[in-house]
C-alpha cells in the first residue's frame, strides 16, 4: 500500500501541468511525505519514493533534488523542527531529516 501511495504521488506530480506559482503548493504538499518514505527500511517503498522525488524535481523545474531542497529548505526546516520537538509522536521525522540532509548535501559538490 505504501508503494502504491508513493507511486501515485509521483504520477500526480509528473502529470500535473505546471502553472506559474502553482507548483509551490504541490511541492510543499509532497516533499515531506516523500522525504519520510525515502528513509523507509522497505526497499520498494524507498525506491518508489526516489522515483517520485525525481518527478517532483522535474515538476518544480529544479535542476536536481539539491536545488529543490535549497528552494524549499526553509519550509522543510520548519516542518522538521516542529515534528522533531515531539519525536514520540513523529518517529518518522528523524528519517525525513536524514533524507533531507542527504539530498541537500548532493548539491554541495556541484557549486
BELUR-V576597 format. One record per backbone hydrogen bond with DSSP energy under -1.0 kcal/mol. NH is the residue of the N-H (numbers start at 1). CO is the residue of the C=O. E is the energy in kcal/mol with one decimal. If there is no record, write none. Layout:
NH,CO,E
NH,CO,E
This chain:
5,1,-2.3
6,2,-2.4
7,3,-2.7
8,4,-2.2
9,5,-1.9
10,6,-2.2
11,7,-2.6
12,8,-2.5
13,9,-2.3
14,10,-2.6
15,11,-1.6
16,12,-1.4
22,19,-1.7
26,22,-1.3
27,23,-2.9
28,24,-2.6
29,25,-2.0
30,26,-1.9
31,27,-2.8
34,30,-2.2
35,31,-2.5
36,32,-2.6
37,33,-2.1
38,34,-2.1
40,37,-1.7
46,42,-2.4
47,43,-2.6
48,44,-2.1
49,45,-2.3
50,46,-2.0
51,47,-2.1
52,48,-2.4
53,49,-2.5
54,50,-1.9
55,51,-1.7
56,52,-2.3
57,53,-2.7
58,54,-2.0
59,55,-2.6
60,56,-2.3
61,58,-1.0
62,57,-2.1
68,64,-1.8
69,65,-2.6
70,66,-2.2
71,67,-2.3
72,68,-2.1
76,72,-2.4
77,73,-3.0
78,74,-2.2
79,75,-2.1
80,76,-3.0
81,77,-2.8
82,78,-2.3
83,79,-2.0
84,80,-2.9
85,81,-1.1
86,83,-1.1
89,86,-1.6
90,86,-1.5
93,90,-1.9
96,92,-2.1
97,93,-2.5
98,94,-2.2
99,95,-2.3
100,96,-2.5
101,97,-2.6
102,98,-2.2
103,99,-2.5
104,100,-2.5
105,101,-2.4
106,102,-1.3
108,105,-1.2
110,107,-1.3
